[in-house]
Amino acid sequence: MINPNTNAGLTDRIRGQLSGRNAPDTAIEVTNPEEGPHSIETPADRAIASSQVVALVEARPDRDAYVLACFDDVGVDEARRLVAAPVLSMAQAAIEAAVETGERFTIVTTVDGQVPAIEALLTKYGAGELSSVRACRVGVADAASRTAEAEELLNRQIVKAIRSDGSRTIVLGSGAYSGRADELGARYGVSFVDGLAAAVDRVTGRR
């Protein structure tokens, strides 16, 4: 499991969330680069992070699967050329899980800069006609820290997704929101898809 940014706090949170999802015969290593962007919010950040992802995969060529804990295919195509094992982003896993519901869905992400990349992924995975994308306009670090402002902005976009988009399924479009699907589902009465959980379930054979 690769968090492609250098936010060690987020990596630790991801590690904690995965502690209960390990299959009995599965060990999950969670890591992040030592150098690169603290959060991936611009094309320049993405380019730097992609090279760091490739370096981490090159250093671990014997893993049975690689999961990118980022709502983007950062370094995914490059990593797939290096290893025969599956390389899966949480974005791909989440989008495909949402498509399987057969319902219209909305992806709620953090910064506006991520919207074009997510829209491109929706087209890539054949879901462009089934979905909408909404940005909370909050930094990834603030979203992960659940500041009062970040929570208010998240709430606002979730309500719009339900009322304006008519979505009954909402995809959490950032690693900063991972681990919150059950909590948010209980609060808003709709289904939430956590891409991190979906990716782990897929590579460990749970779905």
Buried (B, 14 or more C-beta within 10 A) or exposed (E): BBBBBBBEEBBEBBBEBBEEBEEEEBEBEBBBBEEBBBBBBEEEBBBBBBBBBBBBBEEBEEBEBBBBBBBBBBBBEBBBEBBEBBBBBBBBBBBBBBBEEEBBBBBBBBBEBBBEBBBEBBEEBEBEEBBBBBBBEBBBBBBBBEBEEBBEBBBBBBEBBBEEBEBBBBBBBBBBBBBBBEEBBEEBEBBBBBBBBBBBBBBBEEE
